[in-house]
Each structure stands twice: as structure tokens, then as C-alpha cells.
Amino acid sequence: MRVLVVEDNPALAEGLKQDLGHAGFAVDCAFDAREGLFMGTQEPYDVVVLDLGLPDGCGLDVLRAWRTRGNDVPVLILTAWDAWHQKVDGFNAGADDYLGKPFHVEELIARIKALIRRRHAAVHPELSVEGMTLDEERQQVSLNDGTVHQLTGTEFRLLRYFLLNPDKVLSKTRLTEHVYEYDGDRDSNVIEVYIKRLRGLLGKDRIETRRGQGYVLRGKP
């Protein structure tokens, strides 16, 4: 899953990139309103973490611009501007969640996961389909036969996206867009390598290839 952090404090942005990366997210950073608006418009992010006090404008204007253009990406406002009326302004502008600074990164990660589950209509806190359960904290998958497999970062992000979209055809392009960072290796052929690895862990028939379309994680083995 991909997260855009729009934050003008480089140290905080880099810290969030590392913390969210360790939690299994591909993270891009923008440091001002113009860059944030562009990246949030051009790239298919799963969540945006948005500061309001940006050097070249207000984050609320960025948010309003996205919503005006029909961009419904979940947005969590992360800012020192946390008076009640400022929170109301944020929600009225189209924010999905609001967290004031200072904050605990564990709470931020929990809120991001909640926004992603809500977007994908995943009502349970754990990601599971028949035969497998993903442990997001340990980044490992458990199978019904009792075996547990530790996942690499890319394997984890890929399987999590599959589990959020079971029985749906997912193209290579879509998978690549939601697994890699903006400046990552986005060669779609690499996805085939990780699909093969996941089949080795889950069973070769669990992820089906649809020629000319993409891949499907079957809800039932």
C-alpha cells in the first residue's frame, strides 16, 4: 500500500517515511503544497498524510483541490493546528481523519490501517481469506495447516493488496502502482517474480493468472 506524506519538516517527513516503511508501506514525501497537490493528483495513493501549515500555502486548499477534481483518496490531516474549529474546517474540506501534533506513531499507523480497511470495506481488523491470515505486525502469513511464512517487504505489500481485493482481477500496472514508491523499481515484470514467490508459499493455484488482464487471488483455495 502506498502513502503520500505532505510535510514541510524534512526531519519529521523522513522519520515518518522510515516508520511507515517498517510498518509495510511504500512511502513518498512532498515538502510543499504545490508538490503535494501534483503527486496526490498524478499517483494512485491509498492514503495521504497531510500537514496544513505548508510554506507555500495551506494544506486545506490542497485537500479542497483534490476533492473538487473528484479525487477521493483517504486523507488524514496531521498538524499542530488542532483546535476544535480547525478540525471542523478539516472535515468540512473533505478530510477522513485528523491527528494533532505531537502524536504517537503507533496511533498514526493504526489510523492509516483503519482508513485502508474502511476504503476496501474490510470490517475485520485482521486481513484473512479462507486458508490464510496476514499478520500485519509481524509481516507474516499463517496457513490453515499451521505453517507460518515470514514475508519480505515487497511480498508483504503485494499480499496485503491481494487480500484487500480478493477475487478481483488486478493488472500488473495496478499492483505496481500500489506496491512501489514513486522512485522505486517499477518494472512490471518484477511483479511476476513476486507472484511466483507467493505461489510457492501459498500454493501454486491460489493466485490465478488471467491472460491479458492480470492476477486474481482466489478467495477459496
C-alpha positions in Angstrom: 0.0 0.0 0.0 1.3 3.5 -0.9 1.2 6.5 1.4 1.9 10.1 0.5 3.3 12.3 3.3 2.9 16.0 2.7 5.1 17.6 5.4 7.4 20.6 5.2 9.6 19.5 8.1 12.3 17.3 6.4 13.3 15.5 9.6 9.7 14.7 10.5 8.9 13.6 6.9 12.0 11.3 6.8 11.1 9.9 10.2 7.6 9.1 9.1 8.9 7.5 5.9 11.1 5.2 7.9 8.4 4.4 10.5 5.7 3.7 7.9 8.2 1.8 5.8 8.9 -0.5 8.7 5.1 -1.0 9.0 5.0 -2.2 5.5 4.0 0.8 3.5 5.6 2.3 0.3 6.0 6.0 1.2 6.6 9.1 -0.9 7.2 12.6 0.6 6.2 16.0 -0.7 7.5 19.1 1.1 5.2 21.9 0.0 1.7 22.4 -1.2 2.5 22.5 -5.0 4.4 19.3 -4.9 1.8 17.6 -2.7 -1.0 18.7 -5.0 0.8 17.4 -8.0 1.8 14.0 -6.6 -1.6 13.4 -5.0 -3.3 14.1 -8.3 -1.0 12.1 -10.5 -0.3 9.0 -8.4 -2.9 6.4 -7.0 -2.2 6.6 -3.3 -4.0 4.5 -0.7 -3.8 7.2 2.0 -2.4 10.8 2.2 -1.0 12.2 5.5 -1.3 15.9 5.1 0.1 18.8 7.1 -1.8 22.1 7.0 1.0 24.7 7.6 2.9 24.4 4.4 5.4 27.0 3.2 3.6 27.9 0.0 0.0 27.5 1.0 -2.5 25.8 3.3 -3.0 22.1 3.2 -6.7 22.6 3.3 -6.5 24.3 -0.1 -4.7 21.2 -1.4 -7.4 19.0 0.0 -10.2 21.0 -1.5 -8.5 20.9 -4.9 -8.3 17.1 -4.8 -12.0 16.8 -3.8 -13.1 19.3 -6.4 -11.3 17.2 -9.0 -13.1 14.1 -7.8 -10.0 12.6 -6.0 -11.5 10.6 -3.1 -8.1 9.3 -1.7 -8.4 9.0 2.1 -6.7 11.9 3.8 -5.5 12.1 7.3 -4.6 15.6 8.5 -1.6 15.6 10.7 -0.9 19.1 12.1 -0.3 21.3 15.1 -3.4 23.1 14.2 -5.7 21.0 16.3 -8.2 23.4 17.9 -11.8 22.1 17.6 -12.8 24.6 14.9 -9.7 23.8 12.9 -10.7 20.1 13.0 -14.2 21.1 11.8 -12.7 23.0 8.9 -10.6 20.0 8.0 -13.5 17.6 8.0 -15.7 20.1 6.1 -12.9 20.3 3.4 -13.1 16.6 2.9 -10.6 15.1 5.5 -11.3 11.5 6.6 -9.3 11.7 9.9 -7.5 14.3 12.0 -4.5 13.8 14.3 -2.8 16.6 16.2 0.9 17.0 16.8 2.6 15.8 18.9 1.5 12.3 18.3 2.5 8.7 18.8 3.5 7.0 15.5 1.7 3.8 16.6 -1.6 5.7 16.7 -0.9 7.2 13.2 -0.2 3.7 11.8 -3.4 2.3 13.4 -5.4 5.2 11.9 -3.9 4.7 8.5 -4.7 0.9 8.6 -8.3 1.8 9.7 -8.7 4.1 6.7 -7.5 1.5 4.3 -9.8 -1.2 5.8 -12.7 1.2 5.5 -11.9 2.1 1.9 -11.9 -1.6 1.0 -14.9 -2.4 3.1 -12.8 -4.8 5.3 -14.7 -4.9 8.5 -12.4 -7.2 10.5 -9.1 -5.9 12.0 -7.1 -8.8 10.5 -6.8 -9.5 6.8 -7.9 -13.0 6.1 -9.4 -15.2 3.5 -10.2 -18.9 3.7 -6.9 -20.7 4.3 -4.6 -17.8 5.2 -4.3 -14.9 7.6 -1.9 -12.0 7.3 -0.2 -10.8 10.5 0.5 -7.1 9.7 2.6 -6.5 12.8 5.0 -9.4 12.1 4.6 -9.2 8.4 4.0 -12.9 8.0 1.3 -15.1 6.7 -0.3 -18.1 8.5 -1.9 -21.0 6.7 -4.6 -23.4 7.9 -2.2 -26.2 8.1 -0.3 -24.3 10.8 2.7 -23.2 8.8 3.8 -19.6 9.1 5.9 -17.8 6.5 7.9 -14.6 7.0 7.5 -12.2 4.1 9.9 -9.7 2.6 8.8 -6.1 2.3 7.6 -6.4 -1.3 5.9 -9.8 -0.7 4.1 -8.3 2.3 2.8 -5.3 0.4 1.7 -7.4 -2.5 -0.1 -10.0 -0.5 -1.8 -7.3 1.6 -3.1 -5.7 -1.5 -4.4 -9.0 -2.8 -6.1 -9.7 0.5 -7.8 -6.4 0.4 -9.1 -7.2 -3.1 -9.9 -11.0 -3.1 -11.5 -12.4 -6.2 -10.8 -9.2 -8.2 -8.7 -9.1 -11.3 -5.7 -6.9 -10.6 -3.5 -5.8 -13.5 0.3 -5.6 -13.3 0.1 -1.9 -13.6 -2.3 -1.6 -10.7 -0.3 -3.9 -8.5 2.9 -2.0 -9.3 1.3 1.4 -8.5 0.3 0.2 -5.1 3.4 -1.8 -4.1 6.3 0.5 -5.1 7.3 4.0 -4.2 7.4 6.8 -6.8 11.2 6.4 -7.4 11.2 2.6 -6.9 11.9 -0.1 -9.5 8.5 -0.1 -11.2 9.3 -2.6 -13.9 6.0 -4.6 -14.1 7.9 -7.8 -14.9 9.4 -7.8 -11.4 5.8 -8.4 -10.2 5.9 -11.7 -11.9 8.8 -12.7 -9.7 7.0 -11.9 -6.5 3.8 -13.6 -7.7 5.9 -16.7 -8.2 7.3 -16.4 -4.7 3.8 -16.0 -3.2 2.6 -19.1 -5.1 5.5 -21.0 -3.6 4.3 -20.1 -0.1 0.5 -20.2 -0.6 0.1 -22.9 -3.2 0.5 -22.5 -7.0 -3.2 -22.4 -7.7 -4.1 -19.7 -5.1 -3.1 -16.8 -7.4 -4.6 -17.2 -10.8 -3.3 -15.7 -14.0 -5.8 -14.1 -16.3 -4.1 -13.7 -19.7 -4.1 -10.1 -20.9 -5.8 -8.9 -17.7 -3.7 -9.7 -14.6 -4.0 -11.8 -11.5 -6.7 -12.9 -9.1 -6.2 -14.1 -5.5 -8.9 -16.7 -5.1 -11.0 -16.4 -2.0 -11.2 -20.1 -1.7 -8.3 -22.5 -2.4 
